[in-house]
Amino acid sequence: MKKNIIIFILSILIVSAAFFFLVQNRSSEKEPLSTDEITSNAINFIDETYIRGTVEISVIEVTEESGVYKIALDVGGERIDIFTTLDGKILFLEGIDLEGRVSLERTIGGFTKIAEEPCLENGKPIVYFFGSEDCPFCQWQQPVLEEAVEAFGDRVVLKSNIGTDADLELFYKYSDGGVPLIVVGCNYFRVGAGGFEGDEESDKEIISAFLCKLTNGEPKEVCQNLEEIINQI
């Protein structure tokens, strides 16, 4: 739990797409920063901006990997890896392995198709929903999703995370912090609601079509009526 809270705080504010300049007004200076200076700047930035003295931060090790510094930190007793450019000007939390990155493809209903092994529980595809209690789009999306899933009975598993820190690692794999987030079997995901008042039925059909892809067209009484949508996925 402690680790999840720390990762949540850092991830929501320092995601891989959000870069922060650690060193101000140094572009004209000729002397490069030492690794000690870069590490100190990174720690000070994280502490002063986010942690604010609530937990202790110390350095475990600093290594150079693929043209960046990887800095392993002990943050309140938990290891967190951060990365900086070699000039010490840019800090980011997560390194992206482009060689091992899965293929992404936009598909119908605002969903993205991801070439990855499906996530299962007892052999059944898992549907994840992430939202917050004060999010109107989440309040619209949740019952639409639940109604779609209900028609599949025990063929799928629904895990609904509303305002909790459950499954945070998976959440930040598919979202930069935005909700609602739907992850269908780890093969399809969407950040944002599929519509609003009046769009419930069409969005339910689209979600059901993705579920049919993962259940091999079962139950037939649901999936056989969705063939046109399924063929667009």
C-alpha positions, 0 to 999 in steps of 0.5 A, spaced: 500 500 500 505 504 501 509 503 495 502 504 491 501 511 494 508 513 493 508 511 485 501 514 485 503 521 487 509 520 482 506 517 477 500 522 476 505 528 476 511 525 473 509 521 467 513 519 461 510 524 457 511 530 462 518 532 462 521 537 467 527 542 466 531 541 473 536 546 471 534 553 470 539 558 466 544 553 464 544 552 457 549 558 456 554 554 461 560 550 458 561 546 464 557 539 464 554 537 470 557 532 474 552 525 476 552 528 483 549 534 481 544 531 477 542 526 482 542 532 487 537 536 482 533 530 481 532 529 488 531 536 490 526 537 485 522 531 487 522 533 494 520 540 493 515 539 488 511 533 490 514 529 496 515 535 501 519 532 506 513 527 508 518 521 506 526 520 506 529 520 499 536 517 498 540 514 492 541 507 491 545 507 485 546 511 479 548 508 472 548 510 465 543 506 460 542 507 453 544 514 453 540 516 459 542 516 467 538 511 471 537 513 478 535 508 483 532 512 489 529 509 496 523 513 497 520 512 504 523 505 504 521 503 497 525 503 490 523 508 485 527 508 478 527 515 475 531 517 469 535 524 466 538 526 460 546 526 460 546 534 461 541 533 467 536 538 464 530 533 463 527 528 468 522 523 467 519 517 471 519 511 466 523 509 460 520 506 454 523 500 451 521 501 444 524 495 441 519 491 446 513 496 445 507 492 443 503 495 437 497 500 438 492 501 433 486 505 434 479 502 432 472 503 433 468 507 439 474 511 441 478 504 443 485 502 442 487 495 440 493 493 443 497 487 441 498 483 447 496 477 451 489 477 454 489 478 461 485 472 464 482 470 471 480 463 471 481 462 464 476 468 463 477 475 460 478 481 465 474 487 464 477 493 468 473 499 469 477 505 473 473 512 475 472 517 480 466 518 484 466 526 482 467 524 475 460 525 471 463 521 465 464 516 470 457 516 473 455 515 465 460 510 463 459 505 469 452 503 468 453 502 461 459 498 462 456 494 467 449 492 463 454 490 457 458 485 462 452 482 465 449 479 458 455 475 458 454 472 465 460 468 468 464 468 461 468 475 463 470 478 470 469 485 471 473 489 476 471 496 478 475 501 481 472 507 483 476 512 487 481 506 489 488 505 489 487 498 486 491 495 480 494 502 479 500 499 475 495 497 470 491 503 470 498 507 468 499 502 463 493 505 459 492 512 462 496 518 464 491 519 469 485 520 465 478 517 467 474 513 466 478 508 463 475 501 460 480 496 459 477 490 456 481 483 457 488 487 456 487 487 448 482 493 448 482 500 452 479 507 452 480 513 456 474 517 456 466 516 456 463 513 449 458 518 449 453 521 454 445 522 454 442 518 449 448 514 447 447 508 452 445 503 447 450 504 442 456 504 447 453 498 450 453 495 443 460 497 442 463 494 448 459 488 447 462 487 441 469 487 444 467 482 449 464 477 443 471 478 440 474 475 447 469 470 448 469 467 441 462 469 440 459 467 446 453 467 448 450 467 441 444 470 443 448 477 444 454 476 439 450 474 433 446 481 433 453 484 433 456 481 427 457 488 423 460 491 429 465 486 431 467 486 423 469 493 424 474 491 430 
